[in-house]
Each structure stands twice: as structure tokens, then as C-alpha cells.
Amino acid sequence: MAEHKQCDQCKQHSDHFPRRYRGKRFCGSCYWYFFIKRECSECHQIKRIHRAEKRPLCYRCYSKVTPCSRCGRVGRPVGKCLETGILCNSCANAFRPDGKCSLCGRIATVSIGKKFGIDTPICDTCRNQLHPKCPNCGIRGVLYETASGVSLCYRCANGITYYCKSCHEPIKGAEKSYCNQCYAIRRNDKRTEVNAASFSTPEAEKLFRNFIAWLTSSVGPEKSAQTQNRYTEFFNAIQDAPKNWQSDVLYLATIDGGFLRKSSKPRLYLESIGILFDASALKDAMDLRTFNNNLTSIRENCGDEFRAQVDSFFDNRLVEYIDKKTKMLTIRIESSAVMRLFEYFVKLKDLDISLRAISTESPGLRCTLVAFLHFLSTHHNETFAFPKTDIEQRLVYLVRSFRGREVSSRHLTFYGHLCMAVFHSLEMNPNNHLDISIAGDGFNVLFGGQNYWIPSLN
């Protein structure tokens, strides 16, 4: 009787698994549920494809456009399909999961070097280095002894020259069908066809194809093939963009900010064809993305007690931004301060105690929290306000924070200001210059022509 193994999806035991997908076994029930009938974007046939695949490719077509994760060859029959990628049928026999290389000690994808008589796992780099170099062409591989007594590779020993099927130039290196340049061109073209099929409108597809042509001429086909999958996400995001989207802050905030940098290829291309971006809109969109992330964190921490007030406050602030009564930078700074407040609230379970902790540990947040606390007081049964500044508590916090650590000159000056106020009853402000030097078990502070002693941080 066959051994019953566990399905990686439903965790049930079975003796029959119709499909392995990304290194996981699927029992019959899970296979029929997760692999639905979809049209393959490559061969356009109806096949069973996993419902989570954004780019539907059947089992056969997947290997045509996806390189082997071990040897990098494209178009080979699939031997294994793991979470890290596919393996061709040649590499699947020797492949082992990530482990420690027995030669160099690195953690990498390892395999057994049977050709070299090694029964322990070795990484791809060490396996390639074990091959000797041909003294004639420099290719690493098996060498054959010639009549002259010199060991050469198979090509040099037999005087074989391969020519590229595309450009018909002699091929240098280990390839036999295409030179490196033509191979990169073919791979770039194949990936362009696959990515272009993901667009729903002809205009978006044309824009993407023109971008790839521009990208190929700018960085070459090899670099274009390596990076175009990442840029497909951007062009998919803008294919349904509203009119004048490049100055629409609310829409720009929905796009990954990395695609909108000055140096990013998509932006350089769009600007080259006359689609210009408003710098202030990009800055506001960046602040809005940060605000959205902060608001997600706030909602997780504020609980049901304050969630309605939080949503109402920031909804009003966004309306004020749309009406040009406030800046997005202000809203972003306020959201960061409110997020910090509710991080304390999660730990301390009380808003008044959280405000007291912030006034001690981060007094700079006082100004940015005033508007939110005023709104909270008017919409809540209790009144929330910052407690009065207690410089002694602030000093205690600094001593605890800096004890046993190397203190920067800025923090030391701040510590000196607090000590002068606590121990010598002097009114200090950040503009007062203090000349601080070590003096025995403390510091000597020169201020206003007089010397003062303050205790050490240790």
C-alpha cells in the first residue's frame, strides 16, 4: 500500500496528489478547487491554472518563458516547481534545498557534485569552479587530451565553431545556438510579449511596448529583460488613470513611490514623451502615502473607544487639504504624532498616562498633538490635555536612556540645559551655549562667565 502523505493545503493525508505547485502537494479536492479553468496568456488554450496567478500560464508555457532557477536556461522541460522557482529536468535530479556548502561554507542553493566524486552538497559557484579552464578559449568544462599533449575543451580539441542562429557571428563562450547578445534580445522579446498580454486596453499595451523599446535602447536588451517585469506593475496601475493624473495627488498616492522618483525609468520615459509631473503633487502624494500607513497603524492601536474620533478628525483634515486650508505635510506630521500616542496607549492602557509619558520622553510632539487633543475633548466625555512640563521627570528619563551609552554632543548639551535648570535654578533655552568638559565624577559647565558642576551620566 502506498505511503499516505499530507496535502500541503488542507493538511489531509492521501496517497494520490494530482499536482505539485511551487513545492507544495495538492490532493484531488484541493486541486479541483484551486486550479480553475483559465485561458493561458501564452498559448491561449483553456487549461487548469492556479487561481492566485496574476499572469495565467499553463504548465507547459510556464517553462517557455521562465528560466530555470539553477542553470538559467529557458524552454527546458520542468523537473520540479519550488517556492523559489522552477527547475529543469536536468537540474531537478541534482538539486537540494538551501543549505551549507561543504566547500565554501556559505548558505546557498546546493546540489551534489557527482561528476567530481563529491557526495556532499556544494553551491553552484563552487561546482562551476571545480571545472578546469580550457587554455585556448578559457571556458570551464571537461578537458580532453589532444595529440599534442595539451588538454582542451571539446570545441577546441575538435576545431568546432558554432555560429549564432540570429546574427550568424561566431559564438564565444559555452553557448551553441545564440550569442549572448541575441539570447538577451530573444529573452527580452519573449518577456515583452508575456507582459504586454496583461494589459486590458490597446492604448496601455502600446504605451508599454514603446517604453520597452525605449528601455532596450537605453540600457540594452539584457538589462531590459531583467527589469521589465518590475515596471509592468507601474503601467498596469496607470492604464485606467484619470485625466491629468500626473498632478492628481489622491491618484498618485495609490502608485508605488519608487516608480515616481526622478531617476526611475518609467518617469524618465514619460517625461521624454511630454507627460510632465508636478513636483508639489509628488511631494504631497509621498506625504499622503505615509499618512495612509500611519492611519492603518493608528486604527489597529486606538481600539473601538477612539476609532470613530480618529476617522472623523482625519477626514476633516483631508477635506481641509482639498479646500486648500491646510498642507498635506501638516496632516502627515500630525498622523505620525497620533500614531506615537496610540503606541503608548497600547502599552499603558490609559490616554492620560500616555500623554504624561510622551511629555516626558518626546516633548517635541506636544505642538503636533494639540489639534487632535482639542478635537478629542470636544467629541468625548472626558477632557484630554498635556500635563505641565516636568523637567525633573525629563531629566530622569534622559539619565536612564543614556546611561552606559556613548552620548552625542547634541544630547550632552540638552542634558546640560536640564541640569542647569534643576540643580542651579537657571532659566535655559535651546540657544544658550554651554561649554561642557569632564571634571572628576561629573561635568564642568562654563556659562555666563561662571563655572557650574553637574553630575555625570554614569
N, C-alpha and C positions, 0 to 999 in steps of 0.2 A: 504493500500500500504506500502511495506517495506521501511524503512528509507534508504535514499541514503547516503552511506559513501564514504570517499575519499580513492582512491588507494594510498598507500604509495610510489609507484614507479613513476607512471605517473601523480599523483595528480588529476586524473579524478574521478568523482563521479559515483558510481554504486551501485546496490542492490544485486550483486552476486560476491563473491570472492572465487574462487576455492581453494585457498591455502593461508595459513599463513606461513611465513618463517622468523625465527629469530625476531619474534614480529612485522612483517610488513605484511599488507594485499596486495595481488596481484590480480588485476582484471583479467578477462579472457584473454585479449590481452597480458598483461604483463606475465601471467603465461605461455602461449604458447611460448613466446619469450625467457624468462629467464630459464625456466625449459625444458632442451633439453633431448633427449633420450640418456642415457649413461648406460654402464654396471656397476652395483653395485659391488664394490670390496668385498663385504661380501657374498651375495647370487648369484652373477654372472648373475642376470637377467637384462634384459633391462628395465629400469624404467626412469621416468622423474625426473631428478636431476638438481639442480641449476648449471648453467654453471660456477659459481665462486668457487665451491667446489673443492679444490685440491685433496681431498680424496673422490671419489664418493661413497656415501652411500644412499640407498633409505630410504624412510620414516620409514619403519619397522626395517631395520637393524641398523639405526642410534641409536635407543633406546637400541639395544642389547649391544652396546659397549660403549655408553656414559652414565655416571651416572647422575642421577637427581641432578640438581644444588641446591636443597633444602635438600633432605634427603640422597643423595649419593647412592641410590640403582641403580643397573644396571639391565636391562632387563624388566623394567616396561613399560606398555603402555604409550605413550606420551600424556600428557594432554594439554600442551602448549609449544610452541617453541619461546623463547625470545632471545633478543640480548645477554643476559648473559648466555644462555644455555637452556637446555630443563627442563621441569617439568613433573614428572609422573602424572598420572591421579588423584592420591590421593592428592598430594601437590598442584595441579592446582586449586582446589576448595578453598583452604585457602590462596593462595599466594596473596601478594600485592607488588607493586613495592617498590624499595628502599625508605625508609622514616625514620622518627624519632621514635624510640621505646618509647612507653608510659611509660615503667618501668625504663629502664636504661638511656634513652635519647640519645643513640648512633644512628648514621645514618647507617642503615644496611638494608638487605632484611627482610621485616616484614610480618607478617600474623596475622590473627585474632585467638586469643586463646579461641575458643568456648567451649572447654572441661572444661575450668576453669572459665567460666562465664565472660570472658573479651571480651568486644565488641570493644576495642581499639587495634590498631596494636602493636604487640610485636615482638622482634627479636627471632631468633632460640635459642640463648643462654638462654634468659630469659624463653622461653617456656619450654625448657628442665629442667631448674632449678625449675620450678613450680611443677614438678612431685616429690613426696616423694621417699626416698630411701628405698629399702627393707632391713630390719635389718639383714636378713640372708645372702643374696648374694650381696647386695649393688647396685642392678640395680634400676635405677629410672624408675618408672612407676606407674600404678594404683595398689593399695594395697587392699587386701581382708582380712577381719577379719576371723580368724580361731576359732576353738572350744576352744583353749587355751586362746583366747582373744588377741593374737598377730596378727597384720596386716602384711601379707606377700604378695609378688608378686604372680602372677598366677602359676608360676613354683613351687615355694617353698610351696605354700599352698596346691598344689595337688601332690607334690612329683614327678614332671615331670623332666626328664633329657633328653636332646637332645644330639645326637651323630653326629659328623661330617660325612658327606656322603663320604668324601675322606679318612681321616686318622682314622675314627671311634673312635676318642677320645671324651670324654665329652666336651661339648661346654660351655665355660664360657662367661657370658655377655648376651646380648639380642638376639643374632643370634640363628637361629633354624636349618639351613641347613649345614653351613660350619663354621668351626672355623676361627678366624681372619687370621691365617697363610695360611690356604688353600684358603680362599677367596682372599687373596692377590696374591697367586700363580695363581688362575684362572683368575683374572683380568689382571695380568701381561702377561699371555699366550695369552689372547684374544687380548690385545693391540699389542702384538708382531706380531700376525697373520695379523692384520689390517695394521700395519706399514710396514711389510715385503712385502705386496702386492703392495706397491707404487713404488718398485724398478723395473727397466726395464731390468736388466741383472741378470742372476743367480749368478754370482760371487759377485755382490753387495749385493744381498739378503743373500747369505751365510755369507759374512763378517758382515752384520748387525745382523744376528741371533747369530753368535759366540760372537759378542760384548754384546748382551743382556744376553747371558748365563754367560759371564764373569762379567757383571754388577750385575746380580742377585746374583752371588756367593760372590760378594764384598760388596754390600750394602743391600741385601735382596730383596725379591720379592715386598714388599710394596713400598720401595723407588724406585725400578726399574720401577714399574708401573707408579709412579708419574712423573718420569723424562724422560722416553724413548721417548715420543712424541717430546720433545725438541731436543734430539740427532738425531732423524730421519732426520732432516733438514741437519745436517752435512754429514751423509752418503749418502744422495741424492745428495749433492753437489760434492762429490768425486767419484761418481760411473763412471763418464766419465773423470776422471783425467788423464793427460798425464803421460808418464813415468818419474820417479824421480820427481814427483810433490811436494814431501816434501821439495825440495830445489829450486823449481821454484818460484821466488819472484812474478812474474806477476800473476801466478795462485793462490798463497797463499793469495794475496791481495783480491781475489774475495770471500774468505771464511770469515765468521764471526770470528773475532779475539778471541772471548771468547772461541771458541772450541779449540784454539791452545795454551792456557795457560798451564804452567807446571802441574797445579793441575786438569785440565779438564779431565773427564773420557775418552772421545774418544782418546785424545792424550796418556794417560797412557796405554790404551789398545793397541793402535797401536805400541807404543814403546815396549810393552811386547811381541809382535809377530815379532819384528825385524824391524819395519818401524820407522827409526830414523829421527829426524828433525834437520836441520842446524840452529843453534841459530842466526847466522848473517842473514840468509834468512828470518827468522821470524821477526827479528828487522826491516829489510828493508821493509817487507810486511806491518808491522804496520805503518811505515812512509808513505808507498805508499797509504794505505787506508786513512790516514789523508790528504795526498796531494790531493787525488781524491775528498774528501769532501770540501777542501779549493777551489779547481778549480771550483766546482759547484757553490760555493758562489761567486767566482770572476766573472764567466760568467754572473751571474744574475745582478751584480752591475756595470760591466765595460761598458755595453751598446755596441751598434754596432760600435762606434768610435774606441774602443780599443780591441774588441774581437779577431780580426784576429791576432793582435800583441801578445796578451796574449797566444793564442793557439800555435802560431809559436814559441814563446820563450820557453814554457814548453815542446813542442815537441822536440826541440833541446836539452833541458836539459835531457829529458828521453833517447834520443839517446846517449848522453854523459855518462849517467849512464850505459846503456847497453854495451858501449865500455869501461867501467871502467875508465872513465876520471873524474868522479865526484861521490860523495856519495849521496845515497837517502836521508840521513839526511839533507844534504845541500839543496836539492830540496824542502824538506818538510818545512824547516825553511824559505826559500825564498817565498814559496807559502803562508805561514802564514803572512809574511810581506806584500806581494802584496794584499792579502785579506784585511788586515787592511787599506792599502792605498785606495782601492776602496770603503771601507765602509765610509771613509771620503769623497770620491768623490761623493757618492750618496747624502750626506748631503750638500756639498759645491758647487757641480756642476762645479768645476774647478780643474784641476790637480795641477797647481802651488800653488793654495791656500791650497789644501790638503797636499802638501809636506811641506808647511810652518807650517801647524797645526801639522803634525807629528814631525817635527824637534823641535817643542816647547813641545809637550805633550809626545812623545815617541822617544827621540833622539837615543835610542838603536837600532832602526830599520834602521838607516842610512846605516850601513855597508851591511845589508842583501838586501837592495833595490838598491845598486849601479849597479849590473849586469843587473837588469831589466830596470832601467832607461837608461843605456847606450844602451841597445837593442832597447828601445822605441825611443830614439833620432835618431838612425840610420835608423829607419823604419817609421818615422813620420816627417811631415813638420816642426814641432817645436822642440826646444831643451828643454829637461826636466832635471833639476838638483836640488839637495838640496840647499836651501838658506844657507847663512852663519849662524853659531850658534849665537843666540842672547840670552845671559844668563839673560838679564833683562826680556824678554818675558817668559823664562822658570821659572824664579822666580815668576812672576805674576801668571802663571798657577798653580804653587805649592801652593801659598798662597790661591788662590781660591779653590783648591781641598781639602786642609787640614783644612781650617777654620771651626771651630766648631766641629772638629772631633778629636778623640784620635790618636796621631801620634806615630808611632813606632820609636825605637831608630835609625834604619837604615835610615828612611825618615828624621828624625830630623838632622842626620849627613849630609845628602845630602843637606838639606835646609841650614845648616850652611856653607857648602862649597860655595854655590851660594852667600849667603850674604857676606861672606868674600871677594869674588871676586868683588861684585858690590859696597859694601859700603866702603871697605878698600883697594881695588885695589891690592889684593894679588893673585898670581897665585896658584891655588889649583889643586890637583889631588886626585883621589879616595883613594890613600894610605895615605894621610895626616890624622893624628889622631887629633881629636878635643875633648877637654873636655868641654862639654856644661852643664851649670847649670842655673836655673832660677834666674833672677836678676831684681826685680821690675816689670816694664812693658815690659821687654824683656828678653834676654838671655845673660849670660856672657860666652865668649868663651876663653879658655886658649889654645894658640897656639904659639909655639916657645918661651916659657917663658914669653909671654906678654898676657895681658887680653884685649879682644875686646868686644864691645857691639853690639848686633844685635837685631832688633825688634822682638816682639812676633808674633805668627801666628794669634792670635785672634784680 
